[in-house]
Amino acid sequence: MFVTNSIKSEIQSTLNIMLSHASILYELSNRPAGWSDDTLLQLAAERAFHVAVECATDVGNDIIDALVMRDAGGYGDIIKVLAEEGVVQQDWIRQFAPAIDFRQRLVRDYKTVSAGDVEDNVAACAALFAPYAEAIRSYLQLDNP
């Protein structure tokens, strides 16, 4: 199989959505400590984080399906398959794995997520989405918008 123009267009669109949400995270990560004590900012960060990770894994899934790569066993495995296939670097995977874990907490264990957890994860992961988009665009030879 191969990545059709239609799939490339869909991936490009999803990357753009991911980056728009990641830009919110990046902006929040540059605020002084304690920003997550503002409930509105905390909730906005939670949503932006969740959507950005969903977009990252959706793109990974699209590539895996189009190129008939090994089936991924879950969210964390999607990015591992991309590393095995040379789409992204192993070092990036190690840095991004906590984002996958935190996404799980946001979706399933939301009662245990504190403002500090949100702030810590935003600080650790906000800058990881842009290099991912760059790696995907390079691998698929997509133009930067």
C-alpha positions in Angstrom: 0.0 0.0 0.0 0.9 3.6 -0.2 -0.2 7.0 1.2 -2.6 8.5 -1.2 -3.1 12.2 -1.7 -6.4 11.9 0.1 -4.7 10.3 3.1 -1.9 12.9 3.0 -4.5 15.7 3.0 -6.3 14.1 6.0 -3.0 13.8 7.9 -2.0 17.4 7.1 -5.4 18.6 8.4 -5.1 16.5 11.6 -1.5 17.8 12.1 -2.8 21.4 11.8 -5.4 20.7 14.5 -2.8 19.1 16.7 -0.5 22.1 16.3 -3.2 24.6 17.1 -4.0 22.8 20.3 -0.3 22.4 21.1 0.3 26.1 20.6 -2.2 26.7 23.5 -0.2 24.2 25.6 3.1 25.9 24.7 1.7 29.3 25.6 0.5 27.9 29.0 3.9 26.3 29.6 5.6 29.7 29.4 3.4 31.2 32.0 4.6 31.6 35.6 4.1 28.6 37.9 0.7 28.3 39.4 -1.3 29.2 36.2 -3.2 25.9 36.6 -4.8 27.2 39.8 -7.1 29.1 37.4 -9.8 26.5 36.8 -10.6 27.9 33.4 -7.0 27.6 32.3 -6.7 24.1 33.8 -9.7 22.8 32.0 -8.6 24.5 28.7 -5.2 22.8 29.1 -6.8 19.4 29.8 -8.9 19.6 26.6 -6.0 20.9 24.5 -3.7 18.2 25.8 -6.3 15.4 25.2 -7.0 16.6 21.6 -3.4 17.1 20.7 -2.5 13.6 21.8 -5.6 12.2 20.0 -4.4 13.9 16.8 -0.9 12.6 17.2 -2.2 9.0 17.5 -4.8 9.4 14.8 -2.0 10.5 12.4 0.1 7.5 13.5 -2.8 5.2 13.0 -3.4 6.6 9.5 0.2 6.0 8.5 0.3 2.5 10.0 -2.9 1.6 8.1 -1.9 3.1 4.8 1.6 1.5 4.8 0.4 -1.8 6.3 2.8 -1.6 9.2 2.5 -3.9 12.3 -0.8 -3.5 14.0 -0.6 -1.3 17.1 -1.9 -2.7 20.3 -2.9 0.6 21.8 -2.1 4.3 22.1 1.4 3.8 23.3 2.1 1.1 20.7 1.1 3.4 17.9 4.1 5.7 18.5 6.4 2.6 19.0 5.4 1.3 15.6 6.3 4.7 14.1 9.7 4.5 15.7 10.3 0.9 14.6 9.5 2.0 11.0 11.8 5.1 11.2 9.1 7.7 11.1 10.1 9.2 14.5 13.2 8.9 16.7 13.3 6.6 19.7 14.4 9.6 21.9 11.2 11.4 21.0 9.2 8.3 21.9 10.8 8.2 25.4 9.9 11.9 25.9 6.4 11.5 24.5 5.3 8.3 26.4 4.3 10.3 29.5 1.9 12.3 27.3 0.2 9.1 26.3 0.0 8.0 29.9 -1.5 11.4 31.0 -4.0 11.3 28.2 -5.2 8.0 29.7 -5.6 9.7 33.1 -7.5 12.6 31.6 -9.9 10.2 29.9 -10.3 7.4 32.5 -9.0 8.7 35.9 -10.1 12.3 35.6 -11.1 12.4 39.3 -7.4 11.9 40.3 -6.0 14.7 38.0 -4.9 17.7 40.0 -4.0 21.2 38.8 -0.4 20.5 39.5 -0.6 17.3 37.4 -1.9 19.3 34.5 0.7 22.0 34.8 3.6 19.4 35.1 2.5 17.5 32.1 1.9 20.6 30.0 5.5 21.8 30.9 7.0 18.4 30.0 5.1 17.8 26.8 4.0 21.0 25.1 7.1 21.3 23.0 7.0 17.7 21.7 4.2 18.1 19.2 6.0 20.4 16.7 8.9 18.0 16.2 6.4 15.2 15.7 4.6 17.1 13.0 8.0 17.9 11.4 9.0 14.2 11.4 5.6 13.1 9.9 5.8 15.8 7.2 9.3 14.9 6.4 8.5 11.1 6.2 5.5 11.7 4.0 7.1 14.5 2.1 4.3 16.9 2.9 4.6 20.7 2.5 4.6 22.8 5.6 1.4 24.9 5.5 
